[in-house]
Amino acid sequence: MNFTLNVLGTASALPTTERYPSAQVLDVRGRLFMIDCGEGAQMQIRRAKVSFLKIEHICLSHIHGDHIFGIFGLLSTMGMFGRSSVLNIYAPKSFAPVLEFFMAHFGDGVKYEINHVILEMSEPEIVYENRTVELLAFPLNHRVETFGFIIREKMPPYNVRKEAIAKYGLSVAEIGRLKGGEDVVREEDVIPLAEAAYLPYVPRSYAYCSDTAPFPELAQWIKGVSLLYHEATYPADMEEMAQKNFHSTTLQAAKVALEAGVGRLLVGHYSSRFPSVDFFLDELRTVFPDTDLAHDGDVVEIPYLRNV
Amino acid sequence: MNFTLNVLGTASALPTTERYPSAQVLDVRGRLFMIDCGEGAQMQIRRAKVSFLKIEHICLSHIHGDHIFGIFGLLSTMGMFGRSSVLNIYAPKSFAPVLEFFMAHFGDGVKYEINHVILEMSEPEIVYENRTVELLAFPLNHRVETFGFIIREKMPPYNVRKEAIAKYGLSVAEIGRLKGGEDVVREEDVIPLAEAAYLPYVPRSYAYCSDTAPFPELAQWIKGVSLLYHEATYPADMEEMAQKNFHSTTLQAAKVALEAGVGRLLVGHYSSRFPSVDFFLDELRTVFPDTDLAHDGDVVEIPYLRNV
């Protein structure tokens, strides 16, 4: 019951010898979601031993080179591996001419369907779902049209406690309501959901927010996610530069995490000015203690928490 | 007086964890020539500690992804470093729409001039020269329009031996003819160049032949180069596959080197079928002993040989 993030690249606009540009792969119960695809992502995918052909979804936050220059090589390589299954790419409309260019000049080996889902929402919307997982996109605040993503396990049906069935003589219909997450309302009293049922596991969720400057709605939109990845391009004393470039500082990222009440915060997309970003951590943890710095090659697991 | 090759990538179509796609930088007396630009080349440039802004010329052999997917990131990064000097790109005409696409969608930061020199010759032609170095291009035999390159030091003026000036009482005009590499022809006899003069140094030359299947003219066109880089995508027993894909085997590459009488042979562009290509070396050296396998990160120097 995986919920595992592979961090492939943490550089911002200029890659360094230690950092590839932005790219990640999230494994949710064996279904792979790629988020952003900077140059060299396909090499990092190999190093992380992630399977190319199992990537079903690619989320592209925006059409800046450091987030998409790896897409050409990746789509080509998938073709060379004989991919036949559909690939869904969730991206702003500005991706359409990029895909068109690629197919026209390098698309000969691409025998699989590429489904470009155009992102144009003004608040969080589901853009993909299956029985257990859903993918949402929402606008961010950057220089060009940019979107953040939430990938989350759906709420499972509640399990009804045997003791409650016995104690209250629950009917089939009432059991159904509890499974659906509702209290049981009788004429004479109410049987609260919290007493009669429990979630079999805590649904896990991941939010990706890069690139973005702060904006008021964000914390609400990503409220309570298990893991938040938020760009922290600059340290706290470079707020003016961050504002000019529609990016965030460490403190701004941490404040979002705090306000949203997320489980854990991971930051990345570091400016190449800083060969070491260790000093970012103190700044971040003064505001949000459960923060880590992402590094290329990191594997972050959100464990499956079963209720018994 | 450098003549130094930095090998940045030796993979063929599919990069691996150990090999980036094709890219090289040749340093000739401080002037930098890049040859091919596969994905990730800009990271490899940093690792090799080559200066981005000193690359004046980029030679692109053909418009296949594994030879050019790194160009977008490289051109962007040069822009971000504030490049102002002209960049010359020698490439087939099929590069024009690629450059146009890049400039239209990602060209905002590119404030320097990019001069695309279209390659369309049917035999070796000089496409660039300065006082001491010349760059030639010539067609190769591949699936799409593809060109090889020679970068060489020009013949320097000969030095006339003092003893010969004295012995023969050489006139200014006769000294001039010897400097220009000609015998001195007098009514009564001939003073041979070889006796009266000498080259101050052996001009060095490098030829790059990838991707290509064998063809009759090649050996003549690259005759006598100091260092030849020739693709050896396949081992000797995969000649049929090589022919099908317009590539070369080890034996074919070695035969070209032998027939052309080159100084040294370097091979690369290895099929990803072979995590190790060590066994290629025996095959190569049975035909051309002075062969080496190129690996990512190799630095190959052709030393400056002064005559005294």
Interface residues (C-beta under 8 A of the other chain):
Chain A: A13 L14 P15 T16 T17 Y20 P21 E39 G40 Q42 M43 R46 R47 I63 G65 D66 F69 G70 F72 G73 S76 T77 M80 S94 P97 V98 F101 H105 F106
Chain B: A13 L14 P15 T16 T17 Y20 P21 E39 G40 Q42 M43 R46 R47 I63 G65 D66 F69 G70 F72 G73 S76 T77 M80 S94 P97 V98 F101 H105 F106
